[in-house]
């Protein structure tokens, strides 16, 4: 009987620790400095295909509209169904709204029914860095632009074949460049 209480106490402690980590993570995300991902770790997807940006958070605050800044560098989430990119059907490239690095191709976009632009894979593995996110208590995989660290969204394992992944992106974290138009020069 004592062993059962000991195990129950350990499980309760672990759950409480997870809840505390989630709350702490949520509070830290309110601070601008917490939004920039740490150096790539074992879960990261690799090195950036372009040199990293040299902009500070203050530089980004000056060049980005407040709603984009909040999503990209304070890790906010836009309201479901609010992005015009949900209905974008043209061929083209989705780029980071901060530094303009290409992140997704329209060939990999699909209608997920979630209210956010969704893709079944990024344009290149090197374009994205990931980290664990405990903001909703249970762990999720958050992803960022590997070049500027701008928060894009979360990746889930409920997408279509061939990857089975759903890269669920904030529309305000992206810009769409139609096929045939030149990609803008990288910023930052």
N, C-alpha and C positions, 0 to 999 in steps of 0.2 A: 504494500500500500504506500509506503513512504517513497519507493522508487517512482510510482505513478505520479505522486505530487511533485517530485523533483523534476520529472520529465515535463509535466504540465507547466511548471514554473519556468523551465527553460524555454519552452515553446512560447509562452506568454511574453517572456523577456525578449525573445527574438522578434516577435510581432511588434511589441512596443518599440524596440529599436528601429525596426523598419518604418513605423509610423513617425518616429522622431526624425529619422533620416529624411523622410518625405517632406515633413513640415520644414525642416531646416533647409532642404533643397529649394522648396518653394519660396522661403524667405530670402535665401541667397540670390535667387533669380530676380528679385526685385532690385538688387544692387547691380548697377551697370558692370562692375568689374567681374561679377560671377558669370556673365553671359558668354565671355570669350572662352572657348574650350581650351583645356590644358594641352600640352604637347601630345602628339599622337602616342597612344598606348597600344596594348595588344589587340584591342578591339578596333582600332582605327584602320581605315582602308588603305593607307599608304601616303606617299609623298605627293605634294601638290604638283600639277603639271606646269604651273607658272610660278614665278617668284612670289613670295608672300607680300601682302600689302604693307605699307608703312604708315597708314592712317591710324590715328588714335581714335578712341571713342568720341572725343570732342570733334575731330574732323568728320566722322560719320554723322554726328548729330547736325553738323552744319550743312552737309550735302544731301541728306535724306529727309523726306517728309517725316513728320513725327510718327505716323502710323507704321511706316516701313521700319524706321529706327527701332520702335518698340518691339516689333516682331523679330527683326534680324539681330539686334544686340541687347535686348532685354528678355528675349525668349518668350514673348507673348504669343498668343494664338488668335487669329482672326475668327470671326463668327462664321460658322458653317454656312455655305451657300452664298457668301457675300462676294466671292471673287468672279470677275468677268472671265478669268482664265478657265473656269469650269466649262464654259461653252465654246472655248476656242477649238476649232476643228481643222484649221489650216496646217499645212506642213511647215515645220520650222524648228527653231531651237529655243529652249527655255534657259535663260541665263540668270545668275545671281543678281538681284536688284541692287546690291551694294557694289560689288567689284566687277560685275559683268562676265565672270567666268561661266562658260557653258556647263550646265548641269544635267539637262535632260533633253531628249529628242522627242518630237511629236510622234515618232514611230513607236515609242514605248509608253505613250499616254493611253489611259483607258478610263471609262466611266465606272467609278467604284461605288457610287451611290452614297458617299460619305459627306458630300458638300465641299470637298477640297480637291484641287487638282491632284490626280494620282498617276503614278508611273509604275511599271513593273521592273524597271532597272534604271540606274543613272546612265548618263552618256558615256562616262568612263569611271572606273573604280577609283582612280586618283582624284576625281573631282569632289569626292565626299569624304568627310571624316565622321566617325560615330562616337558616341559615348552613352553610358547608362544614365537614365533619367528616372528618378524616384518621386517626381512631383505629384503624381496621383497615387502614391504609396507603392503600388506594384511596379516592378522594373519594366521600363520600355527602352527601346533603342532610339535615341535622338540623333539626328544627323545635321551637319553643318557644311557650308561651303569650305572646302579644304584650303582655299586661298585666303579668305578674309575672316573666316570663323563665323560668318553670318548664319544664324539659326534658320533652318529651312522647314523641318517638320520631324516626323517619326516614321520608322519603317516597321511594318508588321508582316507576319507570315500568313496572310489570308488573301493574297493576290492571285492573279491568273498565271497559268503556265506561260513560258517555260520556267520562270524563276519561283513562282508561288509567293512573290513579295509584293507588298503595296507600299510604295514610297509616297506617303501622304504629305503634301506640301502646302504651306501657306501661300496663297496666291500673291500676296503683297511682298513676299520674299523673292519672287521671280519677275522677270520681264520676258515677254515673248518677242522673238525676232522671226518674222515670216521668212520662209525659204526664198532665196533670191535677193534678200536684203543683206547688206554687209553687217557682220557682227560689230558692235562698238568696240573701240579700243579698251583694253583692260584698265580699270580705274584703281587708284590707290597706290 
